[in-house]
Amino acid sequence: MKIFLACVALICSTTAATITTTTTTTNVSEESLSAFLTNLKQGLENLLGMVQRFEMEQSTQIDQTSK
């Protein structure tokens, strides 16, 4: 699970770096970049929530099977 999160973080940082480079070369408006980053943040928060729920479900299942 930690490897998956590390991969997601790497992809996001690479994407952000690419967008920054693209912004300087193509003059993408700051508003569209801001909107993209806001959407990316919301998506990552949703992904983190999904991972946390999955971990909690796994923990609950392990607790139930060990009783």
Number of C-alpha atoms within 10 A of each C-alpha: 8 7 8 10 13 11 12 14 13 12 12 15 12 12 12 16 12 11 16 14 12 12 15 10 9 8 10 13 10 10 9 11 15 11 11 14 14 12 12 14 13 12 12 15 12 12 14 13 12 12 15 12 12 12 13 12 12 12 11 11 11 11 10 9 7 6 5
